[in-house]
Amino acid sequence: MTKPPLDILLCAPRGFCAGVVRAIDAVEQALAIHGAPVYVRHEIVHNKYVVESLKKKGAIFVRELGEVPDGDAPVIFSAHGVPKSVPEAAAARRLFAIDATCPLVTKVHREAQVHHKRGRHIILIGHAGHPEVVGTMGQLPEGTVTLVETVEDVARLEPVDTKDLAFVTQTTLSVDDTREVIEALQARFPSVVSPHKEDICYATTNRQGAVKRVAPQVEAMIVVGSPNSSNSQRLREVAEREGCTLARLILRAEDIDWSLFGSIRRLGITAGASAPEILVEEIIDAFAERFEVQVENVSTADENVFFPLPRELRDQAVG
């Protein structure tokens, strides 16, 4: 039987960003240098496939530092960053801690610390409970950072001093949604201090830009990524906002609902910043079994960002 045609528009950039590559490399290098086990506080990145792959190599993922036994085994902090209390607790126990926080998240931490030293109350735009938000708020004393998620949250804000305010943002937010919140913040508090450079990371911005280009041209969009990945969820939302009503977040080919995707003729595919390319290829292969597939790359930006390994691993790096 002749297979029906399917055009796939493949977004670029997509998939791993420099911060994710650095974090995964940190775990793999720690395993190569020190052997198993290597402990990792929280998921190193929000992708089940990546986490399961590292478990097979000897990584042990824990929710809190208290689950890490005393000893010389490395303990790695995830790319999302951690509250200041976590490395302090590790130092108190003399654990061999390796900080794999993305440098762009560290930038936000430092901005918040500078604002605090200058006497400003900090408004953090982000999603409650996300590890990055928990880590950023945990850089400063309780009560010195206020979290807002929406324009409505801005309207409800009642800061003690409206003249000494600054804002920072989670790095993986929707560019458009965040712009609306920032505009509301600046309208209500004209003197609020902005970041010197936008906090939303280059990879988030670039991946959303590619989806904006592709989404209006396709019948459906697949975002390869995990449900707990903030930047992946934002890509799905961007696709919907740009007119692609059938946009789904899918981790593996086995998760494809063929009752939704079985009769389309034009499909967009992208991947969140924590999703490996092998999963994109797996999903394209699944469509190729059912369709005569033609793949077109749609590129909107070039990426050449590189972050070196954490300093505890650089000198001994293997390979």
Salt bridges, closest charged atoms under 4 A:
ASP7 OD2 - ARG266 NH1 3.45
GLU28 OE2 - LYS57 NZ 2.65
GLU52 OE2 - LYS55 NZ 3.40
GLU64 OE1 - ARG41 NH2 3.00
GLU64 OE2 - HIS42 NE2 3.98
ASP70 OD1 - ARG93 NH2 2.76
GLU111 OE2 - LYS107 NZ 2.97
GLU149 OE1 - HIS127 ND1 3.61
ASP153 OD1 - ARG156 NH2 2.58
ASP176 OD1 - ARG179 NH1 2.87
ASP176 OD2 - LYS212 NZ 3.02
ASP177 OD1 - ARG241 NH2 2.67
ASP199 OD1 - LYS107 NZ 2.72
GLU237 OE1 - ARG234 NE 2.91
GLU237 OE2 - ARG236 NH2 4.00
GLU240 OE2 - ARG236 NH1 3.30
GLU277 OE2 - ARG14 NH2 2.83
GLU282 OE1 - ARG252 NH2 2.69
GLU289 OE1 - ARG290 NH1 3.97
GLU303 OE2 - ARG207 NH1 2.67
